[in-house]
């Protein structure tokens, strides 16, 4: 049984403050890493924090990869990223529903047999070349007249995987910032009412 804080105890515990500071520091490092301004002296700490946060979030997601009924090995985030597949019926353009460094899911017009290898091109932004590779279909889920195809990456360039990981942590930092702002607004005392004339 978890005991509640004693009456009169501060709302924010030391653990909460430490975690808040750690998350805020991580997001700051991430922005500097993306901008190429993170110092070499801080890079190892950032990479360790990135690995630690990823491991924590994988445990929290508790999702199952249908292909092998094992536990998910990397964090997936819900992000709509343009992707084009070369399927047996021809080229299919779509948006990802979710993405990780190991795979993605996207809506397609027809189900592909699990195990099918499909070349793909993933465009993370307009200013860079698409990431080209091959993915293996692991599941098809009917969804409102379409099929949500889940696939794992089989052949993808190392720099492509790194770019996807940065996108994943962009999404994570975005959610962290929203959470931290929400927490700060709840802690801020309400403004006193204006004095009556």
ZIDAPE-V490135 format. One record per helix or strand. SS is the DSSP state (h for helix, s for strand). FROM is the first residue (numbers start at 0). LEN is the number of residues. Records with the same first field share a line. If there is no record, write none. Layout:
# ZIDAPE-V490135
SS=FROM-LEN  FROM-LEN
This chain:
# ZIDAPE-V490135
h=13-21  39-22  157-30
s=63-2  69-2  76-1  81-6  89-10  102-6  116-7  130-13  145-11
